[in-house]
Amino acid sequence: MKKVYLYLAVMVSVLMSCSSGGDGDGGGPDPGPDPVNTAPTVPSQVYPLSNTLCINNSVVFEWMASTDKEGNPISYRIQVSEQSDFSTMAHDVTSSSTSRVITLEKGKAYYWRVRSRDSKGEESAFSGVSNFLTEGDGVSNHLPFAPSLVGPELNSEVDGTSTTLSWTASDVDNDDLTFDVYLDTNSDPVTKVSENQAETTYSATGLTASMTYYFKVVVKDGNGGVTIGQVWSFSTK
């Protein structure tokens, strides 16, 4: 009889040990869902910075490394354009390091920016935009950079029938700049409302309500250099 009791005790022990593992997962705690992957930090530009004159048209673009909270490998996307809004691209390339050599045309003004991307597809925002020039052959005067919009904000709506157009512009030769302002309701404005002004603002008055207006600024450096800016627009209420 003692042998029977002993046998039953052993069987109960075996059954309990077999069932303790649940579904065969070892009985450990539920690890829960994978942590949310976050984007790497925004890289900061090192070279070329704004208003740089690049003597060699094979430009070495450099930036500070981004960091990734999850420790994922990082790559970088570099965009170079002749337009400050990057509406068209001269180059759109990637790099696994913090520099990239890109060969550009000589004697032209360019804009560039960079963003980071981790191996799981999360991207940072773009860095700031820097403008620079490539040296031309036998050029003693360089074109001014295209103007950048200050106000009114692109495609915004303004109160009333007047507003102040405002922009910034620069020149690597530090020439004194003057501006021609074109403003009308054509998508490519042809009405010159101001000529050879030194100020970077223009007061637009007598506008029509509920109308979309377009304007552009032509920059001149006084030494034959002329740069036509892109077209901006706004609407009146």
Stockholm file with secondary structure:
# STOCKHOLM 1.0

chainA/1-237         MKKVYLYLAVMVSVLMSCSSGGDGDGGGPDPGPDPVNTAPTVPSQVYPLSNTLCINNSVVFEWMASTDKEGNPISYRIQVSEQSDFSTMAHDVTSSSTSRVITLEKGKAYYWRVRSRDSKGEESAFSGVSNFLTEGDGVSNHLPFAPSLVGPELNSEVDGTSTTLSWTASDVDNDDLTFDVYLDTNSDPVTKVSENQAETTYSATGLTASMTYYFKVVVKDGNGGVTIGQVWSFSTK
#=GR chainA/1-237 SS CHHHHHHHHHHHHHHHHHHTTTTTSTTCCCCCSCCCCCCCCCCCEEESCTTEEESSSEEEEEECCCCCTTCCCEEEEEEEESSTTCSSCSEEEEESSSEEEEECCTTCEEEEEEEEEETTSCBCCCCCCEEEEECCTTCSSCCCCCCEEEESCTTEEESTTCEEEEEECCCTTCCCCEEEEEEESSSSCCCEEEEEECSSEEEECSCCTTCEEEEEEEEECSSSCEEECCCEEEEEC
#=GC SS_cons         CHHHHHHHHHHHHHHHHHHTTTTTSTTCCCCCSCCCCCCCCCCCEEESCTTEEESSSEEEEEECCCCCTTCCCEEEEEEEESSTTCSSCSEEEEESSSEEEEECCTTCEEEEEEEEEETTSCBCCCCCCEEEEECCTTCSSCCCCCCEEEESCTTEEESTTCEEEEEECCCTTCCCCEEEEEEESSSSCCCEEEEEECSSEEEECSCCTTCEEEEEEEEECSSSCEEECCCEEEEEC
//
